Amino acid sequence: MFIDSVSCANFDLDYLRQLRQDNPLTSLIFIYYTTKDGNFRSKQEYAHKMDLIIEVADGKDQVLYVLFSKLYPVLYY
């Protein structure tokens, strides 16, 4: 399930936790907008709850954070 964007929808962290709990077999992908300095437009506490953070700028992606593993290059097919 894609939510584009959490920033515009103004979902709070409790709502997103409940959404995950209610849908344990569903992959949830949350899209956030950021400011020019790279911070989320919503509260920064969201960044500490993510499993993976990918930044897309000028059509290029960069993996910034992976929770459960070492950082490996992202492969596209």
C-alpha positions as CSV (number, residue, x, y, z in Angstrom):
1,M,0.0,0.0,0.0
2,F,1.4,3.4,-1.0
3,I,0.5,6.5,0.9
4,D,1.5,9.6,-1.0
5,S,2.0,11.7,0.9
6,V,2.0,11.4,4.6
7,S,3.1,15.0,4.7
8,C,0.0,16.3,2.9
9,A,-2.4,13.9,4.6
10,N,-1.2,15.0,8.1
11,F,-1.2,11.5,9.4
12,D,0.3,11.3,12.9
13,L,2.7,8.6,14.1
14,D,0.0,6.9,16.2
15,Y,-2.2,6.5,13.1
16,L,0.6,5.0,11.1
17,R,1.5,2.6,13.9
18,Q,-2.2,1.5,14.0
19,L,-2.2,1.1,10.2
20,R,0.8,-1.3,10.5
21,Q,-0.8,-3.2,13.3
22,D,-4.1,-3.6,11.5
23,N,-2.4,-4.8,8.3
24,P,0.4,-7.2,9.3
25,L,0.6,-8.9,5.9
26,T,0.6,-5.7,3.9
27,S,3.7,-3.8,2.8
28,L,3.3,-0.2,3.6
29,I,5.2,2.5,1.7
30,F,5.0,6.0,3.1
31,I,6.0,8.9,0.9
32,Y,7.1,12.1,2.6
33,Y,8.0,15.5,1.2
34,T,11.2,17.1,2.5
35,T,12.5,20.6,2.8
36,K,15.5,21.8,0.8
37,D,17.8,20.9,3.7
38,G,16.5,17.3,3.6
39,N,14.3,17.3,6.7
40,F,10.8,15.9,6.6
41,R,8.0,18.5,6.2
42,S,6.3,16.8,9.0
43,K,7.8,15.9,12.4
44,Q,11.3,14.5,12.4
45,E,10.2,11.7,14.8
46,Y,9.0,9.9,11.7
47,A,12.6,9.4,10.5
48,H,13.4,7.3,13.6
49,K,10.5,4.9,12.9
50,M,11.4,4.0,9.3
51,D,12.9,0.7,8.1
52,L,14.3,2.2,4.9
53,I,14.8,5.8,3.8
54,I,15.4,6.5,0.1
55,E,15.9,10.1,-1.2
56,V,14.9,10.9,-4.7
57,A,16.2,14.2,-6.2
58,D,16.6,15.3,-9.8
59,G,15.5,11.8,-10.9
60,K,18.2,10.0,-9.0
61,D,17.8,7.9,-5.9
62,Q,20.0,7.4,-2.9
63,V,19.5,4.9,-0.1
64,L,20.1,6.9,3.1
65,Y,19.2,4.5,5.8
66,V,18.5,0.7,6.2
67,L,17.3,-0.5,9.6
68,F,18.0,-4.2,9.6
69,S,21.0,-4.7,7.4
70,K,24.2,-3.3,6.1
71,L,23.9,-0.7,3.3
72,Y,24.1,-2.5,0.0
73,P,23.6,-0.9,-3.5
74,V,20.0,-1.0,-4.6
75,L,19.6,-3.1,-7.8
76,Y,17.0,-2.3,-10.5
77,Y,15.8,-4.7,-13.2
